[in-house]
Amino acid sequence: MAKYENLVTRFLKYVKTETRSNEDSTTIPSTQTQVEFIKELANELKGLGLQNVHISDESGYVFATLPSNLEDDANTKVVGFISHVDTADFNAHNVQPQIVENYDGESDIKLDEAGNFVLTTAEFPNLKNYKGHDLITTDGSTLLGADDKSGVAEIMSAMEYLQAHPEIKHGEIKVGFGPDEEIGTGADNFNVEDFGADIAYTVDGGPLGELEYETFNAAQAKLTFKGKDVHTGTAKNVMVNAIQLAINYQNSLPADEVPEKTEGREGFFHLFKFDGSVEEAHTTYIIRDHDRKHFEERKQLMLDIAERMNTELGEERVVIDLQDQYYNMREVLEKDMTAVDIAKEAMEDLGITPEIYPVRGGTDGSKISFMGLPTPNLFAGGENMHGRYEYVSTQVMEKATDVILEIVKLLAK
């Protein structure tokens, strides 16, 4: 029998609920499906016996408390564990997870019956790391949702285990499940005081051992290009093609500083939306860099290109709305590495090698850390996240739950 008997069952149930976020929404959470799912999690937390379970009107988060069982916890840090409930912008309706038992580490995994979508070690070499594991995959038509319902399931299962094993001594524990991480707004209204932790962890990372405390600095730029549409027969010196303006803008950015040509701490500009007509076109970029100085230079370049184009056009035809999203949490955490050191010790105690490197992304912990609550990121197990080739190992999910419990134990000593 598995140590966490409800972990996999819980996860399979969670992923079958569609909870995509929507960046065009003006509500918090951004979708009603997230609202309903968070209510279900609140009821589950209550059923496990956690206290002070409440959903914040301000942020949409559900918070809960597992009280300390120490005789004297005055010097024990209150620890929090946080995961997000939303999934990325990929089909998430009718998720049908499949279990590949005792994977041999070599074979192709056919996701759909027709074999149109296949997990191969040639294309996804990380599969070789999972020999002997039970893998949960998609059926090729949807994402899986391990980002971050694996984290939700792991935290919930850890709390269930602690309730069933009162002999495990622990201080006060806080739990938070929130919306809209995938659209970068979920932690905007996170209430650190209401949460009430001294240190926290997002359980939102990838493969076994990931421990992240260095993220990108991140911004998003939305551009509108205003054209003038006239008949092509009489267009000379009159027509202004908004599509061409958008192309000219894109061509003014460094061609090699894009995600597909960068790695490690190399930053980038990423054009990920483009639509429009001669009359008006729209583009959306994300800007990423680990170095704050280079990050600010990237943003300034985008503003400068828009200004130069408008000057050349003799009027404002390029409108840019540039907003910061989050910052590199290392700026906060390197001042006090307690949370990172404890997580590292917990993994080492369990025979897990911590994999610490600058993550080419961000988590809700990026924003929460800058709010005053140090929040590094722990692995949750997912691979190939945000698409049809996503999968997760049940054994890695169990180890992620082990790490949560080991952190709790270390803090109680």
Secondary structure in CASP SS format (residue, H / E / C, confidence):
PFRMAT SS
TARGET T0000
AUTHOR 0000-0000-0000
METHOD secondary structure of the structure
MODEL  1
M C 1.00
A C 1.00
K C 1.00
Y C 1.00
E C 1.00
N C 1.00
L H 1.00
V H 1.00
T H 1.00
R H 1.00
F H 1.00
L H 1.00
K H 1.00
Y H 1.00
V H 1.00
K C 1.00
T C 1.00
E C 1.00
T C 1.00
R E 1.00
S C 1.00
N C 1.00
E C 1.00
D C 1.00
S C 1.00
T C 1.00
T C 1.00
I C 1.00
P C 1.00
S C 1.00
T C 1.00
Q H 1.00
T H 1.00
Q H 1.00
V H 1.00
E H 1.00
F H 1.00
I H 1.00
K H 1.00
E H 1.00
L H 1.00
A H 1.00
N H 1.00
E H 1.00
L H 1.00
K H 1.00
G H 1.00
L C 1.00
G C 1.00
L C 1.00
Q E 1.00
N E 1.00
V E 1.00
H E 1.00
I E 1.00
S C 1.00
D C 1.00
E C 1.00
S C 1.00
G C 1.00
Y C 1.00
V E 1.00
F E 1.00
A E 1.00
T E 1.00
L E 1.00
P C 1.00
S C 1.00
N C 1.00
L C 1.00
E C 1.00
D C 1.00
D C 1.00
A C 1.00
N C 1.00
T C 1.00
K C 1.00
V C 1.00
V E 1.00
G E 1.00
F E 1.00
I E 1.00
S E 1.00
H E 1.00
V C 1.00
D C 1.00
T E 1.00
A C 1.00
D C 1.00
F C 1.00
N C 1.00
A C 1.00
H C 1.00
N C 1.00
V C 1.00
Q C 1.00
P C 1.00
Q E 1.00
I E 1.00
V E 1.00
E C 1.00
N C 1.00
Y C 1.00
D C 1.00
G C 1.00
E C 1.00
S C 1.00
D C 1.00
I E 1.00
K E 1.00
L C 1.00
D C 1.00
E C 1.00
A C 1.00
G C 1.00
N C 1.00
F C 1.00
V E 1.00
L E 1.00
T C 1.00
T C 1.00
A C 1.00
E C 1.00
F C 1.00
P H 1.00
N H 1.00
L H 1.00
K H 1.00
N H 1.00
Y H 1.00
K C 1.00
G C 1.00
H C 1.00
D C 1.00
L E 1.00
I E 1.00
T E 1.00
T C 1.00
D C 1.00
G C 1.00
S C 1.00
T C 1.00
L C 1.00
L C 1.00
G C 1.00
A H 1.00
D H 1.00
D H 1.00
K H 1.00
S H 1.00
G H 1.00
V H 1.00
A H 1.00
E H 1.00
I H 1.00
M H 1.00
S H 1.00
A H 1.00
M H 1.00
E H 1.00
Y H 1.00
L H 1.00
Q H 1.00
A H 1.00
H C 1.00
P C 1.00
E C 1.00
I C 1.00
K C 1.00
H C 1.00
G C 1.00
E C 1.00
I E 1.00
K E 1.00
V E 1.00
G E 1.00
F E 1.00
G E 1.00
P C 1.00
D C 1.00
E C 1.00
E C 1.00
I C 1.00
G C 1.00
T C 1.00
G C 1.00
A C 1.00
D C 1.00
N C 1.00
F C 1.00
N C 1.00
V H 1.00
E H 1.00
D H 1.00
F H 1.00
G C 1.00
A C 1.00
D C 1.00
I E 1.00
A E 1.00
Y E 1.00
T E 1.00
V E 1.00
D E 1.00
G E 1.00
G C 1.00
P C 1.00
L C 1.00
G C 1.00
E E 1.00
L E 1.00
E E 1.00
Y C 1.00
E C 1.00
T C 1.00
F C 1.00
N E 1.00
A E 1.00
A E 1.00
Q E 1.00
A E 1.00
K E 1.00
L E 1.00
T E 1.00
F E 1.00
K E 1.00
G C 1.00
K E 1.00
D C 1.00
V C 1.00
H C 1.00
T H 1.00
G H 1.00
T H 1.00
A C 1.00
K C 1.00
N C 1.00
V C 1.00
M C 1.00
V E 1.00
N C 1.00
A H 1.00
I H 1.00
Q H 1.00
L H 1.00
A H 1.00
I H 1.00
N H 1.00
Y H 1.00
Q H 1.00
N H 1.00
S C 1.00
L C 1.00
P C 1.00
A C 1.00
D C 1.00
E C 1.00
V C 1.00
P H 1.00
E H 1.00
K H 1.00
T C 1.00
E C 1.00
G C 1.00
R C 1.00
E C 1.00
G C 1.00
F E 1.00
F E 1.00
H E 1.00
L E 1.00
F E 1.00
K E 1.00
F E 1.00
D E 1.00
G E 1.00
S C 1.00
V C 1.00
E C 1.00
E E 1.00
A E 1.00
H E 1.00
T E 1.00
T E 1.00
Y E 1.00
I E 1.00
I E 1.00
R E 1.00
D E 1.00
H C 1.00
D C 1.00
R H 1.00
K H 1.00
H H 1.00
F H 1.00
E H 1.00
E H 1.00
R H 1.00
K H 1.00
Q H 1.00
L H 1.00
M H 1.00
L H 1.00
D H 1.00
I H 1.00
A H 1.00
E H 1.00
R H 1.00
M H 1.00
N H 1.00
T H 1.00
E H 1.00
L H 1.00
G C 1.00
E C 1.00
E C 1.00
R C 1.00
V E 1.00
V E 1.00
I E 1.00
D E 1.00
L E 1.00
Q E 1.00
D E 1.00
Q E 1.00
Y E 1.00
Y C 1.00
N C 1.00
M C 1.00
R H 1.00
E H 1.00
V H 1.00
L H 1.00
E C 1.00
K C 1.00
D C 1.00
M C 1.00
T H 1.00
A H 1.00
V H 1.00
D H 1.00
I H 1.00
A H 1.00
K H 1.00
E H 1.00
A H 1.00
M H 1.00
E H 1.00
D H 1.00
L C 1.00
G C 1.00
I C 1.00
T C 1.00
P C 1.00
E E 1.00
I C 1.00
Y C 1.00
P C 1.00
V C 1.00
R C 1.00
G C 1.00
G C 1.00
T C 1.00
D H 1.00
G H 1.00
S H 1.00
K H 1.00
I H 1.00
S H 1.00
F H 1.00
M C 1.00
G C 1.00
L C 1.00
P C 1.00
T C 1.00
P C 1.00
N E 1.00
L E 1.00
F E 1.00
A C 1.00
G C 1.00
G E 1.00
E E 1.00
N C 1.00
M C 1.00
H C 1.00
G C 1.00
R C 1.00
Y C 1.00
E C 1.00
Y E 1.00
V E 1.00
S E 1.00
T H 1.00
Q H 1.00
V H 1.00
M H 1.00
E H 1.00
K H 1.00
A H 1.00
T H 1.00
D H 1.00
V H 1.00
I H 1.00
L H 1.00
E H 1.00
I H 1.00
V H 1.00
K H 1.00
L H 1.00
L H 1.00
A H 1.00
K C 1.00
END
